[in-house]
Amino acid sequence: MKLDLDQLDALLTKLAAHDVSEFEWEDESASLRVTLGKPVHHVMTAAAPLAAAPSSAAHAAPAAKAEAAAPAVVEGTVVTSPFVGTFYRAPNPESPAFAEVGARVKKGQTLCIVEAMKLMNEIEADVAGTVAEVYAENGKPVEYGQRLFRIVPA
């Protein structure tokens, strides 16, 4: 697909008019990814009203497949690991966990520790609320950006 500046401007205007913050398109010769403002999960299908998107049956099946694979929007705030390290739910093996599912936490309250390069880093709650999920397993490695907790604001 060859896209000139006028077509790109029309596409960006259409995306902004429909409050779409992310758009991704790809074919055999090119790919396009647009992120506007704070990302929100949207899936654009070939049937969506975009002048730049072809709407043939050949494109409808892959779009439906992508829509089915789109991640569900989760309620609450997801706390992620700020770096690679080892996840610990408590300050030591004999102590209770900092936060259990169902526990109410305050903003700034310690949720866990991620050990990185022999340093024990306390990970704190970004919001006050109730711990809805604990994603990581105690004593196991975590990656940068990996989900650790989900907190539903109070």
Stockholm file with secondary structure:
# STOCKHOLM 1.0

chainA/1-154         MKLDLDQLDALLTKLAAHDVSEFEWEDESASLRVTLGKPVHHVMTAAAPLAAAPSSAAHAAPAAKAEAAAPAVVEGTVVTSPFVGTFYRAPNPESPAFAEVGARVKKGQTLCIVEAMKLMNEIEADVAGTVAEVYAENGKPVEYGQRLFRIVPA
#=GR chainA/1-154 SS CCCCHHHHHHHHHHHHHTTCCEEEEECSSCEEEEECSSCCCCCCCTTSSCTTSCCCHHHHHHHHHHHHHSCCCCSSEEEECSSSEEEESSSSTTSCCSCCTTCEECTTCEEEEEEETTEEEEEECSSCEEEEEECSCTTSEECTTCEEEEEEEC
#=GC SS_cons         CCCCHHHHHHHHHHHHHTTCCEEEEECSSCEEEEECSSCCCCCCCTTSSCTTSCCCHHHHHHHHHHHHHSCCCCSSEEEECSSSEEEESSSSTTSCCSCCTTCEECTTCEEEEEEETTEEEEEECSSCEEEEEECSCTTSEECTTCEEEEEEEC
//
